Amino acid sequence: MILWRFLAAVSFAVVYGDLNDNFDDFILRYGRPYIRGSPEYAYRMSVFNESLFRHRQRNSLAVNTWDAKFGVNKFSDMTQQEFAEQFLTNAIQDKDKYVYHSMTFNDSTLLYGTATCGMSLDWRKQNIVAAVRNQEKCGSCWAFSVVETVESAYSKKSGTNPQPLSPQQLISCEPKPADGCKGGDISLAMSWLVKTKTVVVAENVYPFNGGSGDTKPCITDIPQVGLRLLDFGKKNFQETEKSILEIICDYGPVSVAVDAISWQDYVGGIIQHHCPGGSLDHAVQIVGFDLSGPVPYYIVRNTWGKDWGLDGYVHIKYGDNMCGIAKEVVWVRDVEYVNEAENRGSSKHV
Protein backbone atom coordinates (compact mmCIF):
# COMPACT_ATOMS: atom_id res chain seq x y z
CA MET A 1 0.00 0.00 0.00
CA ILE A 2 2.81 2.41 0.90
CA LEU A 3 4.66 1.60 -2.35
CA TRP A 4 1.46 2.17 -4.35
CA ARG A 5 0.94 5.53 -2.68
CA PHE A 6 4.54 6.53 -3.41
CA LEU A 7 4.28 5.57 -7.09
CA ALA A 8 0.93 7.37 -7.35
CA ALA A 9 2.46 10.48 -5.85
CA VAL A 10 5.35 10.36 -8.32
CA SER A 11 3.07 9.88 -11.34
CA PHE A 12 0.81 12.70 -10.19
CA ALA A 13 3.76 15.02 -9.73
CA VAL A 14 5.00 14.26 -13.27
CA VAL A 15 1.66 15.13 -14.80
CA TYR A 16 0.30 17.84 -12.51
CA GLY A 17 3.34 19.53 -11.01
CA ASP A 18 5.34 19.33 -7.81
CA LEU A 19 3.21 17.49 -5.27
CA ASN A 20 5.55 18.50 -2.45
CA ASP A 21 5.01 22.18 -3.18
CA ASN A 22 1.23 21.68 -3.31
CA PHE A 23 1.27 19.76 -0.05
CA ASP A 24 3.54 22.34 1.59
CA ASP A 25 1.07 25.05 0.62
CA PHE A 26 -1.68 22.98 2.25
CA ILE A 27 0.40 22.57 5.42
CA LEU A 28 1.04 26.29 5.62
CA ARG A 29 -2.59 27.22 4.97
CA TYR A 30 -4.08 24.85 7.52
CA GLY A 31 -1.31 24.90 10.11
CA ARG A 32 -0.40 21.22 10.02
CA PRO A 33 2.61 20.07 12.10
CA TYR A 34 4.06 17.76 9.41
CA ILE A 35 7.84 18.05 8.94
CA ARG A 36 9.29 17.41 5.50
CA GLY A 37 11.32 14.20 5.49
CA SER A 38 9.42 12.61 8.37
CA PRO A 39 7.35 9.40 8.01
CA GLU A 40 4.21 11.31 8.94
CA TYR A 41 4.87 13.89 6.23
CA ALA A 42 5.30 11.12 3.62
CA TYR A 43 2.14 9.34 4.72
CA ARG A 44 -0.03 12.45 4.83
CA MET A 45 1.31 13.59 1.46
CA SER A 46 0.22 10.24 -0.01
CA VAL A 47 -3.25 10.69 1.50
CA PHE A 48 -3.32 14.24 0.11
CA ASN A 49 -2.39 12.85 -3.29
CA GLU A 50 -5.25 10.36 -3.17
CA SER A 51 -7.58 13.24 -2.37
CA LEU A 52 -6.38 15.15 -5.44
CA PHE A 53 -7.09 12.15 -7.67
CA ARG A 54 -10.55 11.80 -6.10
CA HIS A 55 -11.27 15.49 -6.73
CA ARG A 56 -10.36 15.14 -10.39
CA GLN A 57 -12.48 12.04 -10.78
CA ARG A 58 -15.54 13.62 -9.22
CA ASN A 59 -15.14 16.88 -11.10
CA SER A 60 -14.95 14.92 -14.36
CA LEU A 61 -18.53 13.75 -13.73
CA ALA A 62 -19.95 17.27 -13.81
CA VAL A 63 -22.99 17.55 -16.07
CA ASN A 64 -23.37 21.34 -16.11
CA THR A 65 -21.70 24.53 -14.90
CA TRP A 66 -23.80 24.54 -11.72
CA ASP A 67 -22.53 21.14 -10.64
CA ALA A 68 -20.67 20.64 -7.37
CA LYS A 69 -16.96 21.44 -7.29
CA PHE A 70 -14.53 19.27 -5.35
CA GLY A 71 -11.06 20.37 -4.34
CA VAL A 72 -8.52 20.95 -1.61
CA ASN A 73 -9.94 21.89 1.77
CA LYS A 74 -9.07 21.29 5.42
CA PHE A 75 -10.02 17.60 5.12
CA SER A 76 -7.68 16.77 2.22
CA ASP A 77 -5.05 15.11 4.42
CA MET A 78 -7.59 12.68 5.91
CA THR A 79 -8.48 9.29 4.50
CA GLN A 80 -12.16 8.72 3.82
CA GLN A 81 -12.27 6.31 6.76
CA GLU A 82 -10.72 8.87 9.10
CA PHE A 83 -13.15 11.51 7.91
CA ALA A 84 -16.14 9.22 8.45
CA GLU A 85 -15.00 8.18 11.92
CA GLN A 86 -14.50 11.78 13.04
CA PHE A 87 -17.33 13.67 11.38
CA LEU A 88 -20.04 11.13 10.53
CA THR A 89 -22.10 8.88 12.79
CA ASN A 90 -23.87 5.53 12.64
CA ALA A 91 -27.66 5.45 12.50
CA ILE A 92 -29.48 4.30 15.65
CA GLN A 93 -31.17 0.97 15.01
CA ASP A 94 -34.83 0.34 15.91
CA LYS A 95 -35.12 3.91 17.07
CA ASP A 96 -38.93 3.93 16.88
CA LYS A 97 -39.09 2.10 20.21
CA TYR A 98 -37.27 5.01 21.84
CA VAL A 99 -39.71 7.67 20.68
CA TYR A 100 -41.21 9.35 23.71
CA HIS A 101 -43.58 11.79 22.05
CA SER A 102 -46.61 9.97 20.65
CA MET A 103 -47.34 12.68 18.09
CA THR A 104 -43.96 12.40 16.39
CA PHE A 105 -44.81 9.60 13.97
CA ASN A 106 -48.56 10.20 13.69
CA ASP A 107 -49.20 11.43 10.16
CA SER A 108 -52.55 12.91 11.16
CA THR A 109 -50.75 15.53 13.23
CA LEU A 110 -48.41 16.64 10.46
CA LEU A 111 -50.50 19.51 9.24
CA TYR A 112 -48.92 22.20 7.12
CA GLY A 113 -49.96 25.79 6.74
CA THR A 114 -50.75 27.70 3.58
CA ALA A 115 -47.93 30.22 3.43
CA THR A 116 -46.59 30.92 -0.05
CA CYS A 117 -42.91 31.72 -0.42
CA GLY A 118 -42.55 31.72 -4.19
CA MET A 119 -39.59 30.25 -6.03
CA SER A 120 -36.94 31.03 -3.45
CA LEU A 121 -36.55 31.57 0.27
CA ASP A 122 -33.48 32.19 2.41
CA TRP A 123 -34.22 32.50 6.13
CA ARG A 124 -30.76 33.96 6.69
CA LYS A 125 -32.03 37.14 5.08
CA GLN A 126 -34.84 37.25 7.66
CA ASN A 127 -32.27 37.12 10.46
CA ILE A 128 -33.53 33.94 12.11
CA VAL A 129 -30.40 31.86 11.45
CA ALA A 130 -27.36 32.22 13.70
CA ALA A 131 -23.74 31.88 12.58
CA VAL A 132 -22.23 28.63 11.33
CA ARG A 133 -20.67 26.55 14.10
CA ASN A 134 -18.01 23.86 14.25
CA GLN A 135 -18.54 20.45 15.87
CA GLU A 136 -14.78 19.82 15.59
CA LYS A 137 -13.85 16.22 16.50
CA CYS A 138 -17.15 15.51 18.28
CA GLY A 139 -19.74 13.48 16.33
CA SER A 140 -22.46 15.78 17.59
CA CYS A 141 -24.01 17.03 14.36
CA TRP A 142 -27.39 15.79 15.62
CA ALA A 143 -27.27 18.03 18.71
CA PHE A 144 -26.18 21.09 16.73
CA SER A 145 -28.92 20.53 14.14
CA VAL A 146 -31.62 20.24 16.81
CA VAL A 147 -30.70 23.33 18.83
CA GLU A 148 -30.26 25.35 15.63
CA THR A 149 -33.77 24.49 14.48
CA VAL A 150 -35.25 25.22 17.92
CA GLU A 151 -33.54 28.61 18.13
CA SER A 152 -34.58 29.52 14.57
CA ALA A 153 -38.20 28.55 15.28
CA TYR A 154 -38.36 30.77 18.35
CA SER A 155 -36.65 33.62 16.52
CA LYS A 156 -39.23 33.39 13.72
CA LYS A 157 -42.19 33.32 16.12
CA SER A 158 -40.99 36.01 18.51
CA GLY A 159 -39.46 38.39 15.99
CA THR A 160 -36.21 38.45 17.98
CA ASN A 161 -32.65 37.77 16.87
CA PRO A 162 -31.57 34.12 17.14
CA GLN A 163 -29.76 33.33 20.36
CA PRO A 164 -27.44 30.30 20.04
CA LEU A 165 -28.53 27.45 22.29
CA SER A 166 -26.29 24.83 23.89
CA PRO A 167 -25.58 21.68 21.84
CA GLN A 168 -23.38 20.54 24.73
CA GLN A 169 -26.45 20.22 26.95
CA LEU A 170 -27.89 17.60 24.58
CA ILE A 171 -24.52 15.93 23.97
CA SER A 172 -23.88 15.42 27.66
CA CYS A 173 -27.39 14.99 29.07
CA GLU A 174 -29.55 13.06 26.60
CA PRO A 175 -29.55 9.37 27.68
CA LYS A 176 -29.13 6.27 25.55
CA PRO A 177 -29.55 5.47 22.75
CA ALA A 178 -27.95 8.89 22.19
CA ASP A 179 -24.19 8.55 22.62
CA GLY A 180 -22.81 12.05 22.92
CA CYS A 181 -19.84 12.64 20.63
CA LYS A 182 -20.31 9.17 19.14
CA GLY A 183 -23.67 10.00 17.64
CA GLY A 184 -27.36 10.64 18.17
CA ASP A 185 -30.58 11.23 16.28
CA ILE A 186 -32.49 14.44 15.54
CA SER A 187 -36.00 13.04 16.00
CA LEU A 188 -35.07 11.19 19.20
CA ALA A 189 -33.43 14.32 20.59
CA MET A 190 -36.54 16.40 19.98
CA SER A 191 -38.69 13.63 21.40
CA TRP A 192 -36.56 13.60 24.58
CA LEU A 193 -36.80 17.38 24.91
CA VAL A 194 -40.61 17.25 24.72
CA LYS A 195 -41.01 14.35 27.14
CA THR A 196 -38.65 15.72 29.78
CA LYS A 197 -39.73 19.36 29.29
CA THR A 198 -36.04 20.20 29.27
CA VAL A 199 -35.19 23.88 29.08
CA VAL A 200 -32.39 24.26 26.53
CA VAL A 201 -30.13 27.01 27.82
CA ALA A 202 -27.96 29.46 25.92
CA GLU A 203 -24.59 28.34 24.61
CA ASN A 204 -22.80 30.95 26.74
CA VAL A 205 -24.37 29.37 29.83
CA TYR A 206 -23.45 25.79 28.88
CA PRO A 207 -20.58 26.13 26.37
CA PHE A 208 -19.57 23.51 23.84
CA ASN A 209 -16.49 21.69 25.12
CA GLY A 210 -16.57 18.43 23.19
CA GLY A 211 -14.21 19.53 20.46
CA SER A 212 -11.64 16.92 21.45
CA GLY A 213 -14.16 14.16 20.76
CA ASP A 214 -14.82 13.28 24.41
CA THR A 215 -18.34 13.41 25.82
CA LYS A 216 -18.33 15.40 29.06
CA PRO A 217 -20.56 14.61 32.09
CA CYS A 218 -24.00 16.21 32.25
CA ILE A 219 -24.30 19.44 34.24
CA THR A 220 -27.75 20.07 35.70
CA ASP A 221 -27.03 22.88 38.17
CA ILE A 222 -27.62 25.68 35.69
CA PRO A 223 -30.17 28.52 35.56
CA GLN A 224 -33.40 27.34 33.94
CA VAL A 225 -33.57 30.14 31.41
CA GLY A 226 -33.94 29.26 27.76
CA LEU A 227 -36.28 27.57 25.31
CA ARG A 228 -38.61 24.64 25.88
CA LEU A 229 -39.75 22.55 22.91
CA LEU A 230 -43.49 21.87 23.07
CA ASP A 231 -44.24 20.09 19.81
CA PHE A 232 -42.51 18.99 16.63
CA GLY A 233 -43.11 17.04 13.44
CA LYS A 234 -41.13 14.26 11.78
CA LYS A 235 -41.75 12.58 8.44
CA ASN A 236 -40.20 10.83 5.44
CA PHE A 237 -40.91 12.93 2.32
CA GLN A 238 -39.22 10.84 -0.37
CA GLU A 239 -42.46 10.62 -2.33
CA THR A 240 -43.65 14.17 -1.65
CA GLU A 241 -40.52 16.29 -1.51
CA LYS A 242 -42.50 19.45 -2.29
CA SER A 243 -43.92 19.24 1.23
CA ILE A 244 -40.47 20.02 2.61
CA LEU A 245 -40.62 23.40 0.89
CA GLU A 246 -44.03 24.07 2.40
CA ILE A 247 -42.79 23.24 5.89
CA ILE A 248 -39.71 25.44 5.50
CA CYS A 249 -41.96 28.22 4.29
CA ASP A 250 -44.44 27.86 7.16
CA TYR A 251 -42.25 26.87 10.10
CA GLY A 252 -38.77 28.06 9.19
CA PRO A 253 -35.52 26.05 8.97
CA VAL A 254 -35.76 22.28 9.48
CA SER A 255 -33.41 19.55 10.67
CA VAL A 256 -32.61 16.70 8.29
CA ALA A 257 -30.47 13.57 8.25
CA VAL A 258 -28.26 13.04 5.19
CA ASP A 259 -25.62 10.83 3.62
CA ALA A 260 -22.53 13.07 3.73
CA ILE A 261 -19.63 10.76 2.91
CA SER A 262 -18.98 12.60 -0.38
CA TRP A 263 -19.01 16.00 1.32
CA GLN A 264 -15.43 15.64 2.48
CA ASP A 265 -14.13 17.23 -0.74
CA TYR A 266 -16.92 19.76 -1.39
CA VAL A 267 -15.85 23.34 -2.12
CA GLY A 268 -18.87 24.80 -3.96
CA GLY A 269 -21.66 24.39 -6.48
CA ILE A 270 -24.79 22.22 -6.29
CA ILE A 271 -24.47 18.53 -5.38
CA GLN A 272 -26.48 16.73 -8.08
CA HIS A 273 -25.16 13.16 -8.14
CA HIS A 274 -22.69 10.69 -6.53
CA CYS A 275 -24.61 11.22 -3.28
CA PRO A 276 -27.19 8.39 -3.21
CA GLY A 277 -28.40 8.69 0.36
CA GLY A 278 -28.11 5.03 1.21
CA SER A 279 -26.78 5.61 4.73
CA LEU A 280 -27.87 8.61 6.79
CA ASP A 281 -24.72 9.48 8.71
CA HIS A 282 -24.94 13.23 9.32
CA ALA A 283 -27.43 15.87 10.48
CA VAL A 284 -27.74 19.41 9.15
CA GLN A 285 -30.25 22.24 8.85
CA ILE A 286 -32.06 23.37 5.69
CA VAL A 287 -32.43 27.16 5.90
CA GLY A 288 -34.00 27.81 2.50
CA PHE A 289 -34.25 26.89 -1.16
CA ASP A 290 -33.94 28.33 -4.65
CA LEU A 291 -36.01 26.91 -7.51
CA SER A 292 -35.50 29.83 -9.88
CA GLY A 293 -32.43 28.57 -11.73
CA PRO A 294 -31.73 25.66 -14.09
CA VAL A 295 -30.91 23.42 -11.10
CA PRO A 296 -33.20 23.88 -8.07
CA TYR A 297 -31.51 23.40 -4.72
CA TYR A 298 -31.77 23.48 -0.94
CA ILE A 299 -29.60 25.85 1.09
CA VAL A 300 -28.06 23.69 3.81
CA ARG A 301 -26.22 24.85 6.91
CA ASN A 302 -23.47 22.52 8.09
CA THR A 303 -21.46 22.33 11.32
CA TRP A 304 -17.91 21.98 10.02
CA GLY A 305 -16.99 25.64 10.38
CA LYS A 306 -17.10 28.62 8.04
CA ASP A 307 -13.91 27.47 6.30
CA TRP A 308 -15.71 24.55 4.67
CA GLY A 309 -17.90 24.64 1.55
CA LEU A 310 -19.73 27.88 0.84
CA ASP A 311 -18.81 29.69 4.06
CA GLY A 312 -20.08 26.68 5.99
CA TYR A 313 -23.04 25.93 3.69
CA VAL A 314 -23.71 23.42 0.92
CA HIS A 315 -26.26 23.46 -1.90
CA ILE A 316 -28.12 20.18 -2.52
CA LYS A 317 -30.26 19.54 -5.59
CA TYR A 318 -33.99 19.60 -4.86
CA GLY A 319 -36.38 16.94 -6.14
CA ASP A 320 -34.32 13.74 -6.28
CA ASN A 321 -33.91 12.96 -2.58
CA MET A 322 -30.26 13.79 -3.14
CA CYS A 323 -28.04 12.57 -0.27
CA GLY A 324 -31.18 11.11 1.32
CA ILE A 325 -32.23 14.61 2.34
CA ALA A 326 -35.97 13.82 2.25
CA LYS A 327 -35.84 10.63 4.34
CA GLU A 328 -35.92 12.18 7.81
CA VAL A 329 -37.20 15.73 8.09
CA VAL A 330 -37.82 17.17 11.55
CA TRP A 331 -39.28 20.58 12.33
CA VAL A 332 -40.42 22.60 15.34
CA ARG A 333 -44.15 23.22 15.60
CA ASP A 334 -44.25 24.99 18.97
CA VAL A 335 -41.65 26.40 21.35
CA GLU A 336 -41.71 28.73 24.35
CA TYR A 337 -39.33 30.92 26.29
CA VAL A 338 -38.86 29.93 29.93
CA ASN A 339 -37.33 31.86 32.81
CA GLU A 340 -37.91 29.77 35.91
CA ALA A 341 -35.40 31.87 37.82
CA GLU A 342 -37.82 34.78 37.69
CA ASN A 343 -41.22 33.13 37.38
CA ARG A 344 -40.72 29.75 39.10
CA GLY A 345 -42.02 27.71 36.21
CA SER A 346 -44.08 30.31 34.41
CA SER A 347 -43.28 30.89 30.79
CA LYS A 348 -43.77 33.22 27.92
CA HIS A 349 -45.59 31.46 25.08
CA VAL A 350 -45.28 32.79 21.55
C-alpha positions in Angstrom: 0.0 0.0 0.0 2.8 2.4 0.9 4.7 1.6 -2.3 1.5 2.2 -4.3 0.9 5.5 -2.7 4.5 6.5 -3.4 4.3 5.6 -7.1 0.9 7.4 -7.4 2.5 10.5 -5.8 5.3 10.4 -8.3 3.1 9.9 -11.3 0.8 12.7 -10.2 3.8 15.0 -9.7 5.0 14.3 -13.3 1.7 15.1 -14.8 0.3 17.8 -12.5 3.3 19.5 -11.0 5.3 19.3 -7.8 3.2 17.5 -5.3 5.5 18.5 -2.4 5.0 22.2 -3.2 1.2 21.7 -3.3 1.3 19.8 0.0 3.5 22.3 1.6 1.1 25.0 0.6 -1.7 23.0 2.3 0.4 22.6 5.4 1.0 26.3 5.6 -2.6 27.2 5.0 -4.1 24.8 7.5 -1.3 24.9 10.1 -0.4 21.2 10.0 2.6 20.1 12.1 4.1 17.8 9.4 7.8 18.1 8.9 9.3 17.4 5.5 11.3 14.2 5.5 9.4 12.6 8.4 7.3 9.4 8.0 4.2 11.3 8.9 4.9 13.9 6.2 5.3 11.1 3.6 2.1 9.3 4.7 0.0 12.5 4.8 1.3 13.6 1.5 0.2 10.2 0.0 -3.2 10.7 1.5 -3.3 14.2 0.1 -2.4 12.8 -3.3 -5.3 10.4 -3.2 -7.6 13.2 -2.4 -6.4 15.1 -5.4 -7.1 12.1 -7.7 -10.5 11.8 -6.1 -11.3 15.5 -6.7 -10.4 15.1 -10.4 -12.5 12.0 -10.8 -15.5 13.6 -9.2 -15.1 16.9 -11.1 -15.0 14.9 -14.4 -18.5 13.8 -13.7 -20.0 17.3 -13.8 -23.0 17.5 -16.1 -23.4 21.3 -16.1 -21.7 24.5 -14.9 -23.8 24.5 -11.7 -22.5 21.1 -10.6 -20.7 20.6 -7.4 -17.0 21.4 -7.3 -14.5 19.3 -5.4 -11.1 20.4 -4.3 -8.5 20.9 -1.6 -9.9 21.9 1.8 -9.1 21.3 5.4 -10.0 17.6 5.1 -7.7 16.8 2.2 -5.1 15.1 4.4 -7.6 12.7 5.9 -8.5 9.3 4.5 -12.2 8.7 3.8 -12.3 6.3 6.8 -10.7 8.9 9.1 -13.2 11.5 7.9 -16.1 9.2 8.4 -15.0 8.2 11.9 -14.5 11.8 13.0 -17.3 13.7 11.4 -20.0 11.1 10.5 -22.1 8.9 12.8 -23.9 5.5 12.6 -27.7 5.5 12.5 -29.5 4.3 15.6 -31.2 1.0 15.0 -34.8 0.3 15.9 -35.1 3.9 17.1 -38.9 3.9 16.9 -39.1 2.1 20.2 -37.3 5.0 21.8 -39.7 7.7 20.7 -41.2 9.3 23.7 -43.6 11.8 22.0 -46.6 10.0 20.7 -47.3 12.7 18.1 -44.0 12.4 16.4 -44.8 9.6 14.0 -48.6 10.2 13.7 -49.2 11.4 10.2 -52.6 12.9 11.2 -50.7 15.5 13.2 -48.4 16.6 10.5 -50.5 19.5 9.2 -48.9 22.2 7.1 -50.0 25.8 6.7 -50.8 27.7 3.6 -47.9 30.2 3.4 -46.6 30.9 0.0 -42.9 31.7 -0.4 -42.5 31.7 -4.2 -39.6 30.2 -6.0 -36.9 31.0 -3.5 -36.5 31.6 0.3 -33.5 32.2 2.4 -34.2 32.5 6.1 -30.8 34.0 6.7 -32.0 37.1 5.1 -34.8 37.3 7.7 -32.3 37.1 10.5 -33.5 33.9 12.1 -30.4 31.9 11.4 -27.4 32.2 13.7 -23.7 31.9 12.6 -22.2 28.6 11.3 -20.7 26.6 14.1 -18.0 23.9 14.3 -18.5 20.5 15.9 -14.8 19.8 15.6 -13.9 16.2 16.5 -17.1 15.5 18.3 -19.7 13.5 16.3 -22.5 15.8 17.6 -24.0 17.0 14.4 -27.4 15.8 15.6 -27.3 18.0 18.7 -26.2 21.1 16.7 -28.9 20.5 14.1 -31.6 20.2 16.8 -30.7 23.3 18.8 -30.3 25.3 15.6 -33.8 24.5 14.5 -35.3 25.2 17.9 -33.5 28.6 18.1 -34.6 29.5 14.6 -38.2 28.6 15.3 -38.4 30.8 18.3 -36.7 33.6 16.5 -39.2 33.4 13.7 -42.2 33.3 16.1 -41.0 36.0 18.5 -39.5 38.4 16.0 -36.2 38.5 18.0 -32.7 37.8 16.9 -31.6 34.1 17.1 -29.8 33.3 20.4 -27.4 30.3 20.0 -28.5 27.5 22.3 -26.3 24.8 23.9 -25.6 21.7 21.8 -23.4 20.5 24.7 -26.4 20.2 26.9 -27.9 17.6 24.6 -24.5 15.9 24.0 -23.9 15.4 27.7 -27.4 15.0 29.1 -29.6 13.1 26.6 -29.5 9.4 27.7 -29.1 6.3 25.5 -29.6 5.5 22.7 -27.9 8.9 22.2 -24.2 8.5 22.6 -22.8 12.0 22.9 -19.8 12.6 20.6 -20.3 9.2 19.1 -23.7 10.0 17.6 -27.4 10.6 18.2 -30.6 11.2 16.3 -32.5 14.4 15.5 -36.0 13.0 16.0 -35.1 11.2 19.2 -33.4 14.3 20.6 -36.5 16.4 20.0 -38.7 13.6 21.4 -36.6 13.6 24.6 -36.8 17.4 24.9 -40.6 17.3 24.7 -41.0 14.3 27.1 -38.7 15.7 29.8 -39.7 19.4 29.3 -36.0 20.2 29.3 -35.2 23.9 29.1 -32.4 24.3 26.5 -30.1 27.0 27.8 -28.0 29.5 25.9 -24.6 28.3 24.6 -22.8 30.9 26.7 -24.4 29.4 29.8 -23.5 25.8 28.9 -20.6 26.1 26.4 -19.6 23.5 23.8 -16.5 21.7 25.1 -16.6 18.4 23.2 -14.2 19.5 20.5 -11.6 16.9 21.5 -14.2 14.2 20.8 -14.8 13.3 24.4 -18.3 13.4 25.8 -18.3 15.4 29.1 -20.6 14.6 32.1 -24.0 16.2 32.2 -24.3 19.4 34.2 -27.8 20.1 35.7 -27.0 22.9 38.2 -27.6 25.7 35.7 -30.2 28.5 35.6 -33.4 27.3 33.9 -33.6 30.1 31.4 -33.9 29.3 27.8 -36.3 27.6 25.3 -38.6 24.6 25.9 -39.8 22.5 22.9 -43.5 21.9 23.1 -44.2 20.1 19.8 -42.5 19.0 16.6 -43.1 17.0 13.4 -41.1 14.3 11.8 -41.8 12.6 8.4 -40.2 10.8 5.4 -40.9 12.9 2.3 -39.2 10.8 -0.4 -42.5 10.6 -2.3 -43.7 14.2 -1.7 -40.5 16.3 -1.5 -42.5 19.4 -2.3 -43.9 19.2 1.2 -40.5 20.0 2.6 -40.6 23.4 0.9 -44.0 24.1 2.4 -42.8 23.2 5.9 -39.7 25.4 5.5 -42.0 28.2 4.3 -44.4 27.9 7.2 -42.3 26.9 10.1 -38.8 28.1 9.2 -35.5 26.1 9.0 -35.8 22.3 9.5 -33.4 19.5 10.7 -32.6 16.7 8.3 -30.5 13.6 8.3 -28.3 13.0 5.2 -25.6 10.8 3.6 -22.5 13.1 3.7 -19.6 10.8 2.9 -19.0 12.6 -0.4 -19.0 16.0 1.3 -15.4 15.6 2.5 -14.1 17.2 -0.7 -16.9 19.8 -1.4 -15.9 23.3 -2.1 -18.9 24.8 -4.0 -21.7 24.4 -6.5 -24.8 22.2 -6.3 -24.5 18.5 -5.4 -26.5 16.7 -8.1 -25.2 13.2 -8.1 -22.7 10.7 -6.5 -24.6 11.2 -3.3 -27.2 8.4 -3.2 -28.4 8.7 0.4 -28.1 5.0 1.2 -26.8 5.6 4.7 -27.9 8.6 6.8 -24.7 9.5 8.7 -24.9 13.2 9.3 -27.4 15.9 10.5 -27.7 19.4 9.2 -30.3 22.2 8.8 -32.1 23.4 5.7 -32.4 27.2 5.9 -34.0 27.8 2.5 -34.3 26.9 -1.2 -33.9 28.3 -4.6 -36.0 26.9 -7.5 -35.5 29.8 -9.9 -32.4 28.6 -11.7 -31.7 25.7 -14.1 -30.9 23.4 -11.1 -33.2 23.9 -8.1 -31.5 23.4 -4.7 -31.8 23.5 -0.9 -29.6 25.9 1.1 -28.1 23.7 3.8 -26.2 24.9 6.9 -23.5 22.5 8.1 -21.5 22.3 11.3 -17.9 22.0 10.0 -17.0 25.6 10.4 -17.1 28.6 8.0 -13.9 27.5 6.3 -15.7 24.5 4.7 -17.9 24.6 1.6 -19.7 27.9 0.8 -18.8 29.7 4.1 -20.1 26.7 6.0 -23.0 25.9 3.7 -23.7 23.4 0.9 -26.3 23.5 -1.9 -28.1 20.2 -2.5 -30.3 19.5 -5.6 -34.0 19.6 -4.9 -36.4 16.9 -6.1 -34.3 13.7 -6.3 -33.9 13.0 -2.6 -30.3 13.8 -3.1 -28.0 12.6 -0.3 -31.2 11.1 1.3 -32.2 14.6 2.3 -36.0 13.8 2.2 -35.8 10.6 4.3 -35.9 12.2 7.8 -37.2 15.7 8.1 -37.8 17.2 11.5 -39.3 20.6 12.3 -40.4 22.6 15.3 -44.2 23.2 15.6 -44.2 25.0 19.0 -41.7 26.4 21.3 -41.7 28.7 24.4 -39.3 30.9 26.3 -38.9 29.9 29.9 -37.3 31.9 32.8 -37.9 29.8 35.9 -35.4 31.9 37.8 -37.8 34.8 37.7 -41.2 33.1 37.4 -40.7 29.7 39.1 -42.0 27.7 36.2 -44.1 30.3 34.4 -43.3 30.9 30.8 -43.8 33.2 27.9 -45.6 31.5 25.1 -45.3 32.8 21.6 
